[in-house]
Amino acid sequence: MGTGLMLAFPAVLNPDITSTNGTGIHATADQASWLASSNGFSGIVGFFLLPNIMQVFGRKVVFMGINFLSALGFLIFAVADNVLCLFVARIVQGVPMCGVYVTTMLVGEYTDPKRRGYFTTVKKSCGAIGSLISHSLALRFTWKQVAAFSLIPNTISLILTFLWPESPSYLALTGKYDECEKSHSWLFGDTLRNKKDLEQLVATQMERKRLAVTKNNLKTVIRNLLKQDFIKPFCMIHLGNCILSVGTGLMLALPTVLHRDITSTNGTGIHATSDQVSWLASSNGFSGVVGFFLLPNIMQMFGRKFVFMGINFLAALGFLIFAIADNVPCLFVARIVQGVPMCGVFITTMLVGEYTDPKRRGYFTSAKKSCSAIGSLISHSLALRFTWKQVAAFSVIPNTVSLILTFLWPESPSYLALIGKYDECEKSHSWLFGNSLKSKSDLEQLVATQMERKRLAVTKNNFKTVIRKLLKKDFFKPFVIVSILTMLVDAVGRYYTFAYVVQILIEVTNDKYIAAYCAIGSDMLTFVALLMSSFVIRCVKRRTLLFVAGAICASLMLLTSLITFVKSHYDIGGSIHWWLTPSIILLNIFIANVGVIPASFAIMCEIFPLEHKGTGVCASGIVFTVLYTLVMKCTPLMMEKTGVEGTFGIYALIVTVGLVILYFILNETKDKTLVDIEKEIKGVKQPNCDIYLNDKPLIGS
């Protein structure tokens, strides 16, 4: 929470010190920007010092130091009387910036593995609470008073730390095994499982000490960091995918930044009519059809890596054209170029299915969607300070980074099995999932399924055969499910809220400033919701999550429609309408991003059989681009013709119809392998699957 207060503090401080205020301190805009970023420089010092102190003196000492320095920084802010003091305070608070990582690692050491993800998510959510408190206090108090209040969380945390035991992992690392046993027992209890974990921890550290090489030079450190068990699952695969999603969020939110400027006087010299603006927002849907025809087939011929690189390249190219555009046709070219890789919405989601363990598939899909919310939040935040051209130039970065990371990936084991490269498939599968008995069993099942498919394949592939293939149950049923899920995602506001949330809220509140801040709140809610969904989707079945969240969303949209209709036609509830309706809209966005959107994308990445994946992505993508284009084009028109009440009423009806159809045709996919889901779609009865405990089968088939 203290970290959230620290991160949000420049938003409270800078507006006051750059204008007349009661503190007697005045700074230029340039000084204010350096003040906001100055803690990054001292943060480098902290990243060098504190991790080493943590290894020498323990976790508690470092955690106390982080709290002390953060509180000291706020104290200096509270008593500051010149700009220099402000810089000192910000630099002091920069040193413990490594706490972002250190405290997250502490969660890993002090928490049971089953609850580790939950506590990490809660911890991150508290950062958002701190930011919310800071912004809320700023509405009533001066920045000095906010700084004084901000002392409290770090002070309380510092006091609580004195009551902690030292980390068992650190005590085992330093050879204090008796103290390690006491600390481990205090934290985790004395169950048989916990005693076994303790024995394993101590044994591992004893073995490490026995084999330790005393030489610990830079070359050794780098070699440790480059070990596959550290970099391969995160840095190479999911980090690249998540960074692409940040770029996707920037792309989806750019119309909000762009349209405001080009429909009014601005410094770029480009002006567009409202009709051109609506076509500009939806134009990438048309080129998206081309992308959905081309890229899935390229994916089936040349592999997943190649297509992922192409998606990143085209998205970055589109932002670059935006940054140098000097007329309306250039804006259309940029938007159309970015439309071609729109199929990445499905392709990257399916890549999560192929590159991820079934038990973590929903988690990584939700994390990926969280990153698109981060991209949208960055875009809207940058728009408060920079021009749309500068925002577009910045937006080139995520896709470029993701493109570079993709070169380090292995090819997908599913694709290698599909084209008959079984030796390479085995290497890739082992690289991704390890060599456990369960992983080997999954690999054998994957290869056997593709060998059987090839054996039964008919070589003749004329038009009649293709049509017959498209009408087979194992293609048609997933296609219908994905199409309806796409319709649901569009209707609950996955895309139109990114582009038109400000316009919708202006219609509701009649105040552009309230609408602008609500848009920032919408992005924050979306991010928090998607973080929560990482936990929810791991615990709740896909069908349950989809139908419960979908029903709530439909109800909230109907309620929005009803309240707005009553206000506009009968002028009832005028005194509460300005805050009640935006609150319901924001709640709907939150529920949609906790349930409907992550559940839909998780199912989309799992549902198509491997042999139909390319064709399925192509066909579903055409549906997606048509629906996306209709939503982006028709939402402002519906707002104009039917108002907010009509728009939300129509979307609520669409959600309701979609949920009713899915109730009868959607299979449960949670924690099932892609092969199991494929067999279920085909109607093949499953034998009793092997059940594993600690990598050993308990029940045979």
N, C-alpha and C positions, 0 to 999 in steps of 0.2 A: 504494500500500500504506500509506503514511503517512497518507493521507486516511482510509482505512478504520480505522486505529488511532485517529485523532482522533475520528471519528464514533462509534466504539464505546466510547470512553473513559468517558463518563458512566455507562454500564452497569456499569463496573468501580468507578468512584469513588463514585457516589452511595449505593449500599448501605452502603459502609463509613463514610462521613462522617455518615450519618444514624443510625448505631448506634455502640456502643463499638468502638474500633479502636486499633491501636498507634501511630497517627501523632500523637495528641494533638489532632487537629482534629475538631471536631463542628459540624455544620450542621443547621438545621431542614429539614423537608420543603419549605417554601416557598423557602428559600435554595437548596436543591439543584435545584429546578425552574428557578429563575432562572439558576443556574450553567449548567445544560445548554443554556439558550436564549440566554445572553448573547452568544455569538459571532455571533449573527445581527445584533445591533446594530452591532458593529464591522465585520461583513461588508458593510454598506451603504457604509461609508467605503472599504473595499477595492474595492468595485465602481465607485466613482467615481474612485479614484486609479490603481489598477494598469492598467486598460485604456488610460488616457491615457499613463501611463509607458511602456507597451508600444509605443505608437505613436511616442513620442519617442526612447526609448533602446534599443528592440529587445526581441526575445522572450527572449533569454538572460538579460538583466538581471532581467526580471520573474520568470522561472522560478527564478532563484537567490534572489530575494527571497521568493518563495512558500515555498521549502524552508527558508530561513533562519528566517523567522517561525514556521513550523510547528515546527521543531526548538527554537527559543527557548521557545515555549510549553510543550513537553514538559519542557525543562530547568527552567523555573519551577515546574511541577507537582512535579518530582522533589525540589526543595529547599524547597517551600512549608511554612510552619509555622503558617499561619492562613487563615481563609476568604477574606480580602481578597486574599492571594496567589493563591488558586485562581481568583478572578474575573479578576485581572490576566492569568494564564496563558490562560484561556479567551478573553478579549477579544483578546489578542495573536494567538491562533490564528484568530480570526474574520476578521482583515484579509485573509489570503490565501484566504478562502473562494471568491473569484471564480476561483480556480484550477480549480474544477469546470468552468467554461466555457473559461477561458484555455488550460488544458492540452489540452482536447479540440480547440480550434481549432489548437493547435500540431501535433496529429496530422495535421490537414488540410494544413498547410503543409510538414511534414517527411516526408510519406508519399506514395508512388505511389497514384493514385486507385483502382487495382484492389485495393489492400491496406488502404485507409483504414478501411473498415467493420470489417475483421478486427482491426486494431490498436486501434480504439476499443473494440471488445468486450473484447479482452484487457485493456485498461487498466481498464475498469469491473470486470472479474472480479478484478483485483488489489486493488481496494477491498474486495471481499468477503473476500479472503484476509487483508487487514489486520484486518478486523473479527473474523474467525475466530481469528487469532493473539491479539488482545487478550482475547477471551473465554476462550481456552484458558489463557493465562498467568495469568488471574485466578483460576483454579482452584487454583493453587499459590503465587502470589506476591502481595504487597501492591500496592495501586494505585501507590505511589511507585516500586516496582521495575518495574512495567509501564510507567510514564511514562519511566523511565530507558532501558528497552529501546527504547521508541518513538522515541527520538532517532536510532537507527541508520539506518532507511530514508531519512529526509530528509537526513541528513548524507551518505550515500552518493550520493544523487541530486544533491545540491549539488556534490559533487566531480566527478561524471560530467559535469555541465553545462559545466564549464570546458573539456571536450574537444570540445564541440559547435561546429559552424560556426553563424554567424548565419543566420536564415531567409532563403532566396532571395526570398521574397515581400516581406519587410520591406526588404531591400536594394534591390529594384526600386522599392518605394514611395518610398524616400528618394533615389533617383537614383544609387545606387552600383552601376552596371551591371557593372563589371569584377569586383567582389567577388561580385556576384550570380551571375555566370557560374561562378566558382570554386566557390561554395557549392553551386549546382545540380548541377554536375558531380560534386562530392564525394558528394552525397546520392543522385543518380539515375543517374549514369554518363553516357557520351557516345554513346549510341545515337542514330540519326537521329530517332526519335520524341521522345526527351528533349530533343534540340537544338531540335526544332520547338516543344515545350512551352515551352522557355526563351525562344525568339524571341517566342512569343505573349505570354508573361508580360511581357517587357520592352516590347513594342509596346503592350500594353494600358496599362501605367503611363505610358509616354511620351504616349499619346493622352489619358489622364486629366489629366496635367499641362498638356497644351496647352489643354484645354478647361476647366481648373479655374477656378472662381469663387472669388476670394479671400475673399469674405464667407462666414463659416461660423457663422451665428447659430443660435439654437435652432430657428427655423422650417426652416432648411435640413437640420439633423440629423433632425428629425421627418419631413421629406419623404423623406429617404433611407431611413429605417426603414419607411416606408409603401409603398415600391416593391413592385409585385406580385411581382417575382422573388425577394423575400425572404419575404413573409408568406403568399402564397397556397397553396403546396403543403403547408407544414407547419402554420402557425398556424391555418389555416381548416379544413382537412380532417382530416388524420391526427391532429393534436393533439386535436381534438374527439372523434374516434373512440377514441383511446387513453384519454382522461379518462373516457369512458363505460365503458371496460373496467375502469378502476380502481373505478368505482362497482359494476360487476358483480361484481368480486372481493370487495368489501365485502359485497354482498348474499349471495353464496354462503357466505361465512365467518361471517356473523352468527349462524346457528344454533349454532355452536360456542361463541360468546360468550354467547348468550341462554340456551341450554338448561341450562348448568351452574348458572346463577343461579336460574332459575325452578323447578328441581326440588329446590332446597334453600332454606334460610332466606336471604333477601336483603333489601336496603333498599327495594325497589320496592313491596312489599306484594302482589306477584303470585306465585301458586304454581300449578303445573300438574303433572298426573300424567305418568308416563313415556309412557303411551299418547297423551295429548294432545300431548306433545312430538314424538312421531314423526309424528303427523298434521300438526302445525304445520310441520315441516320439509318435508313433501311436498305441503302444501295448495296451494302456488303452481303445482304441476303441473296442477291442475284448471282454474284460471283461465287457465293458459297455453294450454289448448285453445281457449278463447274468443279469446285474443289471436292465435293462429295462424289462426283463421278470419277475423278482422276485419282485422288490420294488413296482411297481404300484399295483400288486395284494395284497401284504402285506398292502399297504396303504388302499385298499378297505376293508380289513378284520380287521386290527388292528388300523387303524386311521392314521391321518396326523402326530401327535406328534411322534409316534413310529418310523416312517420312517425318519423323520427329524433328530431324534437322531442317527439313524443308518448311515445316510449320513455323519454327522459330525464325528462319531467315525471312520469310514473307511478312511475318508480323513486324519484325524490326524494320524491314524495308518500308512498310506502310508508315510507320512512325517517322522515319527519316524524310519521306516525301511530305508529310504534314509539316515538319519543322522548316522545310525550305519552300513551302508552297507560297505563291504570290497571287493566285486567282482561284475562283470557284472550281473550274475544271480540275485543277491540281488536287483540290480537296476530294473530289469524286474519285480521282485515280487512286489516291492513298487509301480511301475507304474500300474501294473495290479490290485493291491488292490485298488488304487485310481480310477481305471476305473469303478468299480462296482457302486459307487454312482454318476456316471456321469449323471444319469437320474435326479439328483437334478437340472440340468439346467431347466427342464420342471416342476418338482414337486414343487420346491420352487417358481417358477413363478406362478403356479396355486394356491399355498397357499396364495400368495398376493391377488389373486382374491377372495378367500374364507374368508380371514381375514380382508378385507379392504372395506370401503365404495366405491361404484362405482365411485363417483366423485374424489376420491383420488387414485384410482387404478393405473392409468397411472403414477402419480407422484411417488408412492412408487416403482413401477417397475423400473422407471428410476433411482431412488435413489439407488436401489439394484444393478443395473448395474454399477453405478458410483463407488460403493465399490469394484467391481472386478478390475476396473482400478487402484484404490488405491493399491490393492494387487499386481498387476503387477508392479506398480511404486516402491513399497517397495522392491520387489524382485530384480529388475534391479539396484536399488540404493544400496542395501546391497551387491550386487555382486561386486561393485566397491571397497569394503573394505574387505569383508569376503569370505571364501571358500564356495563352494556349500553345503558342509555338515553343516556348521554353518547356512546358509540360510535355509536349510531344518529343522534344529532344531528349529529355530525361528518360522517357518511356522506352527509348531504344535499348537501354542498359539491361533490363531483366532478360529479354529474349536473346541478347548477345551472350550473356553469361550462361544461360541454359544451353545454347548451341554449343558452346565450348565444352561444357560438362558431358554432353551426349557422346562426344568422341571417346569417352572413357568407358562407355557402357559395353556389356556383352550383348549379342543378339538374343532375342527372346527364345527360350527353349520351345515354346509352343510353335513358333514359326519354323524353327529348325526341324522339329518333328514333322510338321506339315509338309515340308519339301523333301523329307527323307534323309536329312543329314543327322543321323542318329548319334554318331560319335561326338559331333560338335554340340548336339542337344544335351548329351550327358555331361559334357564339360561345363556348359552354360548353366544347367540345372544345379550341378554340384556347387558352382561358384555362387549362385544366388541363394540356394536353400540348404547347403551343407550336405553331409553324407550320412545323416541319421537313417534309421530303418524306415521311418515314415516317409522321408524324402525319397529314398530309393524306391519304395512302394509306389509313390505318386508318379515317379519317373517311368517305372515299368508300365503303369496303367496308361500314361500319356502316350508312350511309344506304341504299346499294343493297340490302342484305339486307332491311331493313325495308320498303322500297318493294316489293320482290318478294313479301314475305310478305303485304302488304296487297293486292297485285294478285291473288294466288291465294286470298285469304281467302274463305270461304263466309259469306255474311251470315246464313244461317239458323243459329240457335244453340239448338236444342231439346235435350231431355235425351239423346236418342240421339246427337246430334252431340258433346255434352260427353263422354259415355262413350267414344265412338270416339277423341276427342282424348286422353283419359287413357290409352288403351291403345296409342297410337302409340309407336313405339320411341324417338323423341326426347324423350318425357316419361317413359315407364315405366323405361327403363334408368337415367337419372340419378336417378330417385326411388329405385330399388332400391339404387344405389350410395351415395347420401346416407344412406339408412336404415341400411345396414350400417355405414357410417362412424360414424354417431351411436351405434350399439350398441357399436362398438369404443371410442369415446371414453368412454362411460359405464363400460364394463367395466374399462378400464385405470385408472380412478379419477379422472377429471377432476372429478367433482362430489362423490362420496362421500368422497374424501380431504379436501376442504375442510371438510365438515360433521362427519365422524366419525373423523378421523385420531387425535384424542386418545383416543377410546373404543377404537379398534383397538389403539393402542399401550399403553393401560392393560391390556387383555386380555393382551398379549404380555409386558409387563415387570412387571406388578403393582405399578407405582410411578407415581403420578400426576404427580410432579415431573419424572421422566425423560420421561414422555409429553408434558408441557407444553413442555419444551425441545425435544424431538424435533419437536413441531408447528411451532415457530418455525424449526427446521432444515429442515423440509419446505417451508415457504414460501420460505426462502432458496434451497434447491435448485431449486424450481420456477422462481423468478425467473432464476437463473443458467442453468438449462436452456433456458428460453425465449429468453434473450439469445443463447445459443449457437446455438439453432435458426435465428435470423435469418441467421447465416452458413451453417449446414448446408443450409438449404432453398434458399439461393441457388446452392449448388454441386452438390447431389445431386438426382437425378430424384425426382419425387413417389412413384412406385411403389417404387423401391429403398428410399427412406427409410421408407416405411410398412411394407413387409414385413420389413425387417431389424429395425427397432425393435419392431415388433409381435411378432415371433418371440422376441426377447429378453425382452420384457415377459411373454409367456405362460410362458416358461421360469422367470423369476424368481418369478412368482405360484405356479407349481407347486412350486418349491423351498420357498417360504414355507409352502405347505400341507403339504408332506412333513415339514419340520423341526418344525412346530408339532404335527403328528399324532404324530410319534415322541416328542416331549417330553411331550405330554399323556397318551398311552396307555402309554408304556414308560419314561418319566422318564429318557431318554437325552440327554446334552448339556446338563444343567441349568446347568453353570458358564459356558457360553458363550451359552446361549440368550438371555439378557437383552440382549446387545448384537448378536448375529449376526442374529436375526430382524428387529429394527428397522432394521439396516443394509441388509438385503435389500429391505425395504419401501421405504426411502428411495431406494435405488438404482433400484427399479422406478418410483417417482415421477419420478426424474430422467430415465430413459430414455424414459418415456412423454411427458414434456414436451419432450424434445429431438426426438423423431421422430414418434410416433403422432399426438399432438394437433395440432401445427402442420401436418403433412402432410394430415391429415384436413380441417381447416378450410380449408386452401389449396385443396384439391380441391372442397370444398363451395361455395366462392365462385366457382368457375369453371365448374362442370359443367352447370348448367341453361341451356338455350337461352333467349334473351331473351323470346320470346313465352310461354314457360311459367314464367317466373320467379315471378310472383305465385302461380300455382296450385302450383308446385313448393315454394315456401316454406311455403304453407298445409299441403299434404299431408305434407311432411317434418317440419313443426313439430308436427303431431299425433303423429307417431311419436316425435319428441323428447320431448314433454310426457308421453306415456304411459310411455316408457322412464325418463325422469327421475323421475316419480312412483314407479314401481316400484322403482327403485334407492334412492331416498331413504327409501321406506317399508320395503322388504324387507331392506336391508343390516343394520339393527340386529336385525331378526327372525332373519335368517340367522346373525348373530353369536351370538344367544341359543340357537338350535336346533342349529346345526352347528359353532359355534366359528369361530375364525380360519381353521383348516385347511379347513373346508367352504366358507366364503365365498370364499376365494381360489382354491380348486379349481374352483368353479363359474364364477367370472369368467375363469379361465384357459381353460376349455373354450369359453366364449363367444368369447373373442378368437381362439382357434385356428380355430373354425368360420367366423367372419367373414373371416379372412384367406384361407382356402381358397377361399371363394366369390369374393372380390374378385380373386384371382389370375387368374380366367378372364374377368372382365367389365370390369375397370377400365382405362381408357385413360390414357396419359401426357398431362399437361396443361402441364408446365413450359414457360415462355417462349412459349406460344401465345396469340394473341389470342382474345377471347371468340368472335369470328365463326369462327375456325379450329376451335375446340373444338366449336362448334355443328354445323358441317359434318361433323366427324368422327363425332359422335354420330349424325347422320342417315345416315351411310354414304356421304356425298358424297366422291368422290375429289378430292384437292387437286392443283391444278397447281403447278408450281414457283413458290414465292413469291419476291418480290423480296428480295434480300439487300443490306443497306445497310452502307456503311462511311463514317464521317464524314458521315452524312446524304445520301450519294449512292448510288443503286442500282448494284450491281455486276453482278447477273444478272437479267435481265428475265424476266417470266412467259412 
